[in-house]
Amino acid sequence: MTAVQVLQEVRAAGGELIPEGGRLRMRFPSEPPARLQDAIRERKHDLLMLLRPLELPCLACGGTYSWQDSVGAQHCGQCEPDPRARYLRGVTLETLGNRPIVLRPPTADLAAPGSWAKTRAGAVVEVVLYRDDGGEVLTRSLKGERLAWYAPEQLSWEIDWGWGQ
């Protein structure tokens, strides 16, 4: 059984695993099955990795970026990038420049991340994310090498390109 499967089974049984330093405390409404207790002991190190608090660096690489999966387990963003965030590849805090951002279009007239747009110069770019008020769009060049911010009115959206005309 993998550590994620153990964690799922613990939660299905109404239990909770609490990391305390290098220890793992178990809390269950009733005595968990011996098989589950054995699996917890066997996967203790992996479970501690999954459940480590967000502010602690990764034990393997020292990175501080982490993400939470649908089970609630924490993953290092360096060692195990979030598969849901593929379009954030290459985005750094410097690129964001302290802008408050959103991953969904803030208004219905803006394209979803992953959509295509053209700049006034005719370059095709991929939409990555938005400033939270919709005033700027972060885009990635077609080859994926360059990130740039544009005002939405500086872009023509894929839906408006007139494909069959």
MDTraj code that builds the backbone (N, CA, C; nanometers):
import mdtraj as md
import numpy as np

residues = "MET THR ALA VAL GLN VAL LEU GLN GLU VAL ARG ALA ALA GLY GLY GLU LEU ILE PRO GLU GLY GLY ARG LEU ARG MET ARG PHE PRO SER GLU PRO PRO ALA ARG LEU GLN ASP ALA ILE ARG GLU ARG LYS HIS ASP LEU LEU MET LEU LEU ARG PRO LEU GLU LEU PRO CYS LEU ALA CYS GLY GLY THR TYR SER TRP GLN ASP SER VAL GLY ALA GLN HIS CYS GLY GLN CYS GLU PRO ASP PRO ARG ALA ARG TYR LEU ARG GLY VAL THR LEU GLU THR LEU GLY ASN ARG PRO ILE VAL LEU ARG PRO PRO THR ALA ASP LEU ALA ALA PRO GLY SER TRP ALA LYS THR ARG ALA GLY ALA VAL VAL GLU VAL VAL LEU TYR ARG ASP ASP GLY GLY GLU VAL LEU THR ARG SER LEU LYS GLY GLU ARG LEU ALA TRP TYR ALA PRO GLU GLN LEU SER TRP GLU ILE ASP TRP GLY TRP GLY GLN".split()
xyz = np.array([
    [0.0853, -0.1170, 0.0000],
    [0.0000, 0.0000, 0.0000],
    [0.0906, 0.1242, 0.0000],
    [0.0598, 0.2221, -0.0876],
    [0.1390, 0.3451, -0.0911],
    [0.0996, 0.4369, 0.0242],
    [0.1812, 0.5375, 0.0482],
    [0.1523, 0.6325, 0.1556],
    [0.0211, 0.7062, 0.1290],
    [-0.0053, 0.7410, 0.0033],
    [-0.1304, 0.8095, -0.0305],
    [-0.2491, 0.7175, -0.0036],
    [-0.2363, 0.5893, -0.0378],
    [-0.3439, 0.4946, -0.0102],
    [-0.3658, 0.4785, 0.1397],
    [-0.2570, 0.4765, 0.2158],
    [-0.2689, 0.4678, 0.3623],
    [-0.3438, 0.5897, 0.4142],
    [-0.3054, 0.7074, 0.3665],
    [-0.3699, 0.8316, 0.4100],
    [-0.5185, 0.8318, 0.3747],
    [-0.5520, 0.7845, 0.2554],
    [-0.6927, 0.7758, 0.2153],
    [-0.7696, 0.6815, 0.3070],
    [-0.7093, 0.5674, 0.3395],
    [-0.7761, 0.4696, 0.4248],
    [-0.7925, 0.5226, 0.5676],
    [-0.6914, 0.5949, 0.6160],
    [-0.7003, 0.6556, 0.7497],
    [-0.8174, 0.7526, 0.7539],
    [-0.8277, 0.8374, 0.6513],
    [-0.9357, 0.9372, 0.6479],
    [-1.0718, 0.8709, 0.6287],
    [-1.0774, 0.7644, 0.5506],
    [-1.2036, 0.6917, 0.5319],
    [-1.2501, 0.6294, 0.6634],
    [-1.1551, 0.5928, 0.7494],
    [-1.1884, 0.5345, 0.8801],
    [-1.2170, 0.6420, 0.9844],
    [-1.2157, 0.7696, 0.9412],
    [-1.2421, 0.8797, 1.0341],
    [-1.1218, 0.9164, 1.1181],
    [-1.0047, 0.8691, 1.0773],
    [-0.8837, 0.8940, 1.1543],
    [-0.8065, 1.0154, 1.1066],
    [-0.7024, 1.0436, 1.1807],
    [-0.6162, 1.1566, 1.1497],
    [-0.4739, 1.1192, 1.1892],
    [-0.3785, 1.1582, 1.1050],
    [-0.2372, 1.1397, 1.1358],
    [-0.1784, 1.2775, 1.1592],
    [-0.1096, 1.2946, 1.2712],
    [-0.0562, 1.4251, 1.3094],
    [0.0949, 1.4158, 1.3224],
    [0.1669, 1.4871, 1.2318],
    [0.3129, 1.4848, 1.2426],
    [0.3592, 1.5721, 1.3596],
    [0.4485, 1.5181, 1.4386],
    [0.5071, 1.5919, 1.5519],
    [0.6567, 1.5668, 1.5492],
    [0.7283, 1.6578, 1.4818],
    [0.8715, 1.6379, 1.4641],
    [0.8925, 1.5161, 1.3759],
    [0.9682, 1.4198, 1.4254],
    [0.9915, 1.2967, 1.3509],
    [0.8938, 1.1865, 1.3866],
    [0.7931, 1.2195, 1.4670],
    [0.6941, 1.1202, 1.5102],
    [0.5634, 1.1409, 1.4364],
    [0.4812, 1.0379, 1.4361],
    [0.3510, 1.0420, 1.3716],
    [0.2469, 0.9934, 1.4711],
    [0.1628, 1.0846, 1.5167],
    [0.0590, 1.0494, 1.6136],
    [-0.0689, 1.0133, 1.5392],
    [-0.1348, 0.9070, 1.5840],
    [-0.2601, 0.8613, 1.5223],
    [-0.3767, 0.8969, 1.6132],
    [-0.4843, 0.9451, 1.5519],
    [-0.6073, 0.9725, 1.6260],
    [-0.7227, 0.9107, 1.5466],
    [-0.7934, 0.8160, 1.6086],
    [-0.9050, 0.7459, 1.5457],
    [-1.0239, 0.7458, 1.6412],
    [-1.1461, 0.7425, 1.5871],
    [-1.2643, 0.7351, 1.6744],
    [-1.2745, 0.6007, 1.7462],
    [-1.2184, 0.4955, 1.6876],
    [-1.2122, 0.3634, 1.7514],
    [-1.0817, 0.2984, 1.7062],
    [-1.0490, 0.1872, 1.7635],
    [-0.9232, 0.1190, 1.7330],
    [-0.9161, 0.0853, 1.5835],
    [-0.8142, 0.1354, 1.5120],
    [-0.8027, 0.1022, 1.3696],
    [-0.7589, -0.0426, 1.3524],
    [-0.7878, -0.1018, 1.2368],
    [-0.7460, -0.2413, 1.2126],
    [-0.5939, -0.2542, 1.2218],
    [-0.5473, -0.3687, 1.2670],
    [-0.4031, -0.3938, 1.2808],
    [-0.3320, -0.3777, 1.1466],
    [-0.3976, -0.4170, 1.0386],
    [-0.3398, -0.4050, 0.9046],
    [-0.3086, -0.2581, 0.8731],
    [-0.4000, -0.1663, 0.9106],
    [-0.3792, -0.0239, 0.8858],
    [-0.2682, 0.0307, 0.9757],
    [-0.2637, -0.0117, 1.1003],
    [-0.1565, 0.0309, 1.1911],
    [-0.0202, -0.0118, 1.1370],
    [-0.0128, -0.1351, 1.0852],
    [0.1126, -0.1841, 1.0269],
    [0.1518, -0.1017, 0.9042],
    [0.0535, -0.0696, 0.8209],
    [0.0806, 0.0103, 0.7002],
    [0.1300, 0.1498, 0.7379],
    [0.0745, 0.2067, 0.8439],
    [0.1182, 0.3394, 0.8900],
    [0.2628, 0.3326, 0.9372],
    [0.2961, 0.2306, 1.0154],
    [0.4343, 0.2155, 1.0626],
    [0.5297, 0.1941, 0.9450],
    [0.4876, 0.1124, 0.8482],
    [0.5720, 0.0814, 0.7326],
    [0.5964, 0.2050, 0.6454],
    [0.4999, 0.2923, 0.6336],
    [0.5088, 0.4112, 0.5475],
    [0.5294, 0.5408, 0.6264],
    [0.5777, 0.5293, 0.7485],
    [0.5914, 0.6454, 0.8367],
    [0.6694, 0.7595, 0.7711],
    [0.7865, 0.7305, 0.7151],
    [0.8681, 0.8361, 0.6544],
    [0.7920, 0.9067, 0.5420],
    [0.7296, 0.8289, 0.4529],
    [0.6546, 0.8872, 0.3414],
    [0.5352, 0.9683, 0.3915],
    [0.4686, 0.9187, 0.4946],
    [0.3549, 0.9914, 0.5504],
    [0.3999, 1.1234, 0.6138],
    [0.5146, 1.1216, 0.6813],
    [0.5682, 1.2466, 0.7369],
    [0.5982, 1.3465, 0.6253],
    [0.6497, 1.2978, 0.5122],
    [0.6757, 1.3856, 0.3966],
    [0.5447, 1.4441, 0.3440],
    [0.4421, 1.3605, 0.3313],
    [0.3140, 1.4063, 0.2787],
    [0.2449, 1.5064, 0.3697],
    [0.2623, 1.4887, 0.4994],
    [0.1877, 1.5692, 0.5966],
    [0.2670, 1.6846, 0.6570],
    [0.3893, 1.7061, 0.6101],
    [0.4691, 1.8123, 0.6706],
    [0.4002, 1.9466, 0.6505],
    [0.4124, 2.0363, 0.7476],
    [0.3493, 2.1677, 0.7342],
    [0.4046, 2.2442, 0.6142],
    [0.3225, 2.3293, 0.5556],
    [0.3590, 2.4047, 0.4365],
    [0.4849, 2.4886, 0.4536],
    [0.5030, 2.5435, 0.5722],
    [0.6151, 2.6361, 0.5894],
    [0.7510, 2.5666, 0.6041],
    [0.7525, 2.4354, 0.6192],
    [0.8789, 2.3647, 0.6330],
    [0.9363, 2.3300, 0.4965],
    [1.0677, 2.3384, 0.4799],
    [1.1275, 2.3027, 0.3509],
    [1.1201, 2.1518, 0.3272],
    [1.1280, 2.1148, 0.2010],
    [1.1280, 1.9744, 0.1613],
    [1.2501, 1.9051, 0.2214],
    [1.2300, 1.7856, 0.2740],
    [1.3405, 1.7106, 0.3333],
    [1.4401, 1.6631, 0.2280],
    [1.3936, 1.6432, 0.1045],
    [1.4806, 1.5914, -0.0014],
    [1.5624, 1.7006, -0.0692],
    [1.4971, 1.8141, -0.1055],
    [1.5679, 1.9158, -0.1847],
    [1.5829, 2.0501, -0.1147],
    [1.5121, 2.0709, -0.0046],
    [1.5203, 2.1989, 0.0666],
    [1.4297, 2.3060, 0.0096],
    [1.3545, 2.2733, -0.0966],
    [1.2629, 2.3709, -0.1571],
    [1.1484, 2.4055, -0.0637],
    [1.0922, 2.5246, -0.0810],
    [0.9842, 2.5688, 0.0072],
    [0.8488, 2.5754, -0.0615],
    [0.8438, 2.5566, -0.1931],
    [0.7151, 2.5576, -0.2627],
    [0.6516, 2.4199, -0.2508],
    [0.5263, 2.4162, -0.2091],
    [0.4559, 2.2885, -0.2019],
    [0.3123, 2.3078, -0.2474],
    [0.2466, 2.1985, -0.2771],
    [0.1068, 2.2010, -0.3178],
    [0.0335, 2.0868, -0.2497],
    [-0.0992, 2.1001, -0.2425],
    [-0.1812, 2.0024, -0.1732],
    [-0.2680, 1.9291, -0.2749],
    [-0.2691, 1.7958, -0.2673],
    [-0.3510, 1.7185, -0.3603],
    [-0.4933, 1.7035, -0.3067],
    [-0.5771, 1.6320, -0.3809],
    [-0.7179, 1.6175, -0.3447],
    [-0.7391, 1.5384, -0.2163],
    [-0.6377, 1.4632, -0.1744],
    [-0.6464, 1.3869, -0.0496],
    [-0.6047, 1.4728, 0.0692],
    [-0.5396, 1.5860, 0.0413],
    [-0.4919, 1.6741, 0.1476],
    [-0.3446, 1.6574, 0.1773],
    [-0.2770, 1.5721, 0.1021],
    [-0.1343, 1.5490, 0.1231],
    [-0.0533, 1.6615, 0.0589],
    [0.0573, 1.6989, 0.1229],
    [0.1472, 1.8018, 0.0727],
    [0.2538, 1.7387, -0.0156],
    [0.2886, 1.8069, -0.1246],
    [0.3920, 1.7594, -0.2160],
    [0.4891, 1.8731, -0.2428],
    [0.6156, 1.8411, -0.2557],
    [0.7162, 1.9401, -0.2898],
    [0.6978, 1.9800, -0.4360],
    [0.6897, 2.1096, -0.4617],
    [0.6727, 2.1586, -0.5975],
    [0.7952, 2.1400, -0.6842],
    [0.9120, 2.1235, -0.6223],
    [1.0354, 2.1006, -0.6970],
    [1.0505, 1.9523, -0.7316],
    [1.0374, 1.8674, -0.6310],
    [1.0563, 1.7234, -0.6515],
    [0.9397, 1.6601, -0.7266],
    [0.8202, 1.7116, -0.7036],
    [0.6990, 1.6518, -0.7597],
    [0.6028, 1.7635, -0.8000],
    [0.6264, 1.8282, -0.9157],
    [0.5425, 1.9420, -0.9566],
    [0.3944, 1.9046, -0.9670],
    [0.3103, 2.0006, -0.9383],
    [0.1657, 1.9828, -0.9444],
    [0.1237, 1.9629, -1.0899],
    [0.0686, 1.8469, -1.1252],
    [0.0299, 1.8239, -1.2648],
    [-0.0812, 1.9165, -1.3111],
    [-0.1594, 1.9725, -1.2173],
    [-0.2671, 2.0639, -1.2550],
    [-0.2140, 2.2009, -1.2926],
    [-0.0885, 2.2280, -1.2648],
    [-0.0338, 2.3617, -1.2858],
    [0.0678, 2.3658, -1.3992],
    [0.0510, 2.2834, -1.5006],
    [0.1499, 2.2772, -1.6083],
    [0.1697, 2.4122, -1.6758],
    [0.0639, 2.4920, -1.6845],
    [0.0752, 2.6194, -1.7536],
    [0.1433, 2.7256, -1.6677],
    [0.1825, 2.6943, -1.5456],
    [0.2563, 2.7893, -1.4621],
    [0.4065, 2.7681, -1.4720],
    [0.4485, 2.6734, -1.5556],
    [0.5909, 2.6451, -1.5747],
    [0.6663, 2.7736, -1.6075],
    [0.7723, 2.7996, -1.5351],
    [0.8577, 2.9152, -1.5622],
    [0.8137, 3.0434, -1.4946],
    [0.6946, 3.0469, -1.4361],
    [0.6476, 3.1685, -1.3701],
    [0.7185, 3.1805, -1.2357],
    [0.7837, 3.2943, -1.2146],
    [0.8551, 3.3180, -1.0901],
    [0.7929, 3.4361, -1.0172],
    [0.8334, 3.4561, -0.8929],
    [0.7848, 3.5724, -0.8193],
    [0.8291, 3.7017, -0.8865],
    [0.9469, 3.6997, -0.9478],
    [0.9931, 3.8176, -1.0212],
    [0.9000, 3.8491, -1.1379],
    [0.8576, 3.7458, -1.2093],
    [0.7656, 3.7650, -1.3219],
    [0.6349, 3.8247, -1.2730],
    [0.5862, 3.7764, -1.1602],
    [0.4586, 3.8243, -1.1077],
    [0.4685, 3.9670, -1.0570],
    [0.5864, 4.0068, -1.0101],
    [0.6067, 4.1448, -0.9670],
    [0.5067, 4.1934, -0.8637],
    [0.4732, 4.1108, -0.7665],
    [0.3790, 4.1453, -0.6592],
    [0.2372, 4.1732, -0.7078],
    [0.2022, 4.1285, -0.8262],
    [0.0652, 4.1442, -0.8750],
    [-0.0236, 4.0402, -0.8067],
    [-0.1416, 4.0795, -0.7620],
    [-0.2372, 3.9778, -0.7164],
    [-0.2910, 3.9066, -0.8402],
    [-0.2854, 3.7739, -0.8412],
    [-0.3190, 3.6982, -0.9622],
    [-0.4341, 3.6024, -0.9393],
    [-0.4942, 3.5597, -1.0506],
    [-0.5966, 3.4553, -1.0494],
    [-0.5676, 3.3606, -1.1651],
    [-0.6071, 3.2355, -1.1496],
    [-0.5842, 3.1356, -1.2532],
    [-0.7046, 3.1186, -1.3447],
    [-0.8175, 3.1753, -1.3065],
    [-0.9366, 3.1720, -1.3914],
    [-0.9609, 3.3130, -1.4434],
    [-1.0172, 3.3269, -1.5628],
    [-1.0445, 3.4602, -1.6144],
    [-1.1367, 3.5362, -1.5196],
    [-1.1005, 3.6586, -1.4806],
    [-1.1844, 3.7336, -1.3878],
    [-1.3155, 3.7827, -1.4494],
    [-1.3248, 3.7866, -1.5813],
    [-1.4499, 3.8241, -1.6483],
    [-1.4780, 3.7229, -1.7594],
    [-1.6041, 3.7137, -1.7987],
    [-1.6463, 3.6138, -1.8973],
    [-1.5921, 3.6417, -2.0374],
    [-1.5491, 3.7635, -2.0658],
    [-1.5018, 3.7950, -2.2003],
    [-1.3530, 3.7666, -2.2198],
    [-1.2864, 3.7146, -2.1181],
    [-1.1444, 3.6823, -2.1287],
    [-1.1265, 3.5316, -2.1480],
    [-1.0229, 3.4939, -2.2216],
    [-0.9968, 3.3528, -2.2522],
    [-0.9411, 3.2789, -2.1313],
    [-0.9645, 3.1489, -2.1268],
    [-0.9138, 3.0642, -2.0182],
    [-0.7643, 3.0402, -2.0365],
    [-0.6911, 3.0197, -1.9256],
    [-0.5499, 2.9808, -1.9387],
    [-0.5362, 2.8585, -2.0288],
    [-0.4322, 2.8606, -2.1113],
    [-0.4121, 2.7544, -2.2083],
    [-0.4644, 2.7928, -2.3457],
    [-0.5468, 2.8987, -2.3523],
    [-0.5969, 2.9485, -2.4803],
    [-0.4880, 3.0285, -2.5500],
    [-0.5129, 3.0565, -2.6778],
    [-0.4157, 3.1306, -2.7574],
    [-0.4650, 3.2701, -2.7876],
    [-0.3703, 3.3608, -2.8054],
    [-0.3997, 3.4989, -2.8435],
    [-0.2879, 3.5465, -2.9357],
    [-0.3119, 3.6588, -3.0023],
    [-0.2085, 3.7214, -3.0851],
    [-0.1825, 3.8600, -3.0316],
    [-0.0554, 3.8986, -3.0310],
    [-0.0184, 4.0346, -2.9922],
    [-0.0401, 4.1259, -3.1120],
    [-0.0325, 4.2555, -3.0914],
    [-0.0469, 4.3507, -3.2020],
    [0.0616, 4.3305, -3.3063],
    [0.1776, 4.2780, -3.2634],
    [0.2873, 4.2516, -3.3568],
    [0.2662, 4.1209, -3.4342],
    [0.1592, 4.0466, -3.4017],
    [0.1290, 3.9231, -3.4730],
    [0.1859, 3.7967, -3.4109],
    [0.2537, 3.8089, -3.2976],
    [0.3085, 3.6909, -3.2306],
    [0.1962, 3.6122, -3.1627],
    [0.1999, 3.4806, -3.1748],
    [0.1016, 3.3950, -3.1086],
    [0.1540, 3.3620, -2.9693],
    [0.0679, 3.3793, -2.8684],
    [0.1060, 3.3559, -2.7290],
    [-0.0018, 3.2726, -2.6597],
    [0.0395, 3.2018, -2.5545],
    [-0.0523, 3.1219, -2.4733],
    [-0.0879, 3.2021, -2.3485],
    [-0.2148, 3.2031, -2.3127],
    [-0.2602, 3.2694, -2.1902],
    [-0.2185, 3.1834, -2.0712],
    [-0.1533, 3.2452, -1.9709],
    [-0.1073, 3.1715, -1.8535],
    [-0.1951, 3.2021, -1.7326],
    [-0.2106, 3.3304, -1.6991],
    [-0.2919, 3.3715, -1.5848],
    [-0.3258, 3.5186, -1.5974],
    [-0.4014, 3.5706, -1.4999],
    [-0.4473, 3.7087, -1.5024],
    [-0.4139, 3.7810, -1.3732],
    [-0.3974, 3.9110, -1.3836],
    [-0.4004, 3.9933, -1.2625],
    [-0.5436, 3.9858, -1.2119],
    [-0.5643, 3.9882, -1.0824],
    [-0.6969, 3.9588, -1.0271],
    [-0.8070, 4.0534, -1.0731],
    [-0.7740, 4.1741, -1.1174],
    [-0.8768, 4.2653, -1.1658],
    [-0.8969, 4.2558, -1.3174],
    [-0.8212, 4.1665, -1.3836],
    [-0.8338, 4.1480, -1.5279],
    [-0.7605, 4.2519, -1.6104],
    [-0.6868, 4.3413, -1.5471],
    [-0.6187, 4.4495, -1.6175],
    [-0.4930, 4.4076, -1.6925],
    [-0.4401, 4.2881, -1.6615],
    [-0.3219, 4.2385, -1.7314],
    [-0.3328, 4.0876, -1.7486],
    [-0.2713, 4.0392, -1.8567],
    [-0.2693, 3.8967, -1.8883],
    [-0.1233, 3.8549, -1.8977],
    [-0.0852, 3.7490, -1.8258],
    [0.0493, 3.6935, -1.8417],
    [0.0428, 3.5908, -1.9532],
    [0.1324, 3.6058, -2.0515],
    [0.1347, 3.5161, -2.1668],
    [0.2705, 3.4510, -2.1803],
    [0.2722, 3.3380, -2.2528],
    [0.3954, 3.2659, -2.2827],
    [0.4088, 3.2597, -2.4342],
    [0.5298, 3.2829, -2.4839],
    [0.5528, 3.2771, -2.6285],
    [0.5265, 3.1366, -2.6807],
    [0.5069, 3.1258, -2.8099],
    [0.4729, 2.9987, -2.8728],
    [0.5755, 2.8899, -2.8423],
    [0.7028, 2.9249, -2.8383],
    [0.8072, 2.8274, -2.8071],
    [0.8202, 2.8054, -2.6558],
    [0.7455, 2.8802, -2.5756],
    [0.7472, 2.8624, -2.4309],
    [0.8675, 2.9226, -2.3623],
    [0.9424, 3.0077, -2.4326],
    [1.0661, 3.0620, -2.3763],
    [1.0476, 3.1941, -2.3037],
    [0.9458, 3.2704, -2.3408],
    [0.9354, 3.4074, -2.2905],
    [0.7968, 3.4316, -2.2309],
    [0.7952, 3.4904, -2.1115],
    [0.6710, 3.5319, -2.0473],
    [0.6600, 3.6829, -2.0586],
    [0.5390, 3.7320, -2.0827],
    [0.5202, 3.8768, -2.0931],
    [0.3789, 3.9136, -2.0496],
    [0.3663, 4.0327, -1.9914],
    [0.2368, 4.0858, -1.9493],
    [0.1811, 4.1754, -2.0589],
    [0.0511, 4.1657, -2.0854],
    [-0.0183, 4.2517, -2.1806],
    [-0.1490, 4.2972, -2.1197],
    [-0.1938, 4.4158, -2.1613],
    [-0.3301, 4.4572, -2.1306],
    [-0.4207, 4.3748, -2.2219],
    [-0.5378, 4.3311, -2.1769],
    [-0.6243, 4.2479, -2.2605],
    [-0.6570, 4.3107, -2.3966],
    [-0.6690, 4.4419, -2.3991],
    [-0.7022, 4.5078, -2.5260],
    [-0.5867, 4.5065, -2.6262],
    [-0.4667, 4.4664, -2.5823],
    [-0.3522, 4.4547, -2.6720],
    [-0.3475, 4.3186, -2.7416],
    [-0.4422, 4.2315, -2.7086],
    [-0.4432, 4.0955, -2.7634],
    [-0.5700, 4.0712, -2.8433],
    [-0.5580, 3.9904, -2.9481],
    [-0.6779, 3.9398, -3.0156],
    [-0.6877, 3.7927, -2.9768],
    [-0.8069, 3.7536, -2.9343],
    [-0.8280, 3.6212, -2.8782],
    [-0.8539, 3.5188, -2.9873],
    [-0.8139, 3.3979, -2.9630],
    [-0.8266, 3.2865, -3.0578],
    [-0.9692, 3.2756, -3.1114],
    [-1.0672, 3.2966, -3.0274],
    [-1.2061, 3.2843, -3.0681],
    [-1.2464, 3.3882, -3.1730],
    [-1.1715, 3.4993, -3.1770],
    [-1.2032, 3.6087, -3.2702],
    [-1.1199, 3.6048, -3.3982],
    [-1.0434, 3.5000, -3.4205],
    [-0.9535, 3.4978, -3.5348],
    [-1.0233, 3.4728, -3.6674],
    [-1.1445, 3.4281, -3.6695],
    [-1.2174, 3.4048, -3.7940],
    [-1.1589, 3.2921, -3.8761],
    [-1.1556, 3.1735, -3.8208],
    [-1.0882, 3.0581, -3.8813],
    [-1.1410, 3.0209, -4.0197],
    [-1.2676, 3.0171, -4.0395],
    [-1.3207, 2.9664, -4.1665],
    [-1.3463, 3.0746, -4.2696],
    [-1.2976, 3.1929, -4.2490],
    [-1.3309, 3.3039, -4.3387],
    [-1.2195, 3.3398, -4.4309],
])
top = md.Topology()
chain = top.add_chain()
for i, resn in enumerate(residues, 1):
    res = top.add_residue(resn, chain, resSeq=i)
    for name in ("N", "CA", "C"):
        top.add_atom(name, md.element.get_by_symbol(name[0]), res)
traj = md.Trajectory(xyz[None], top)
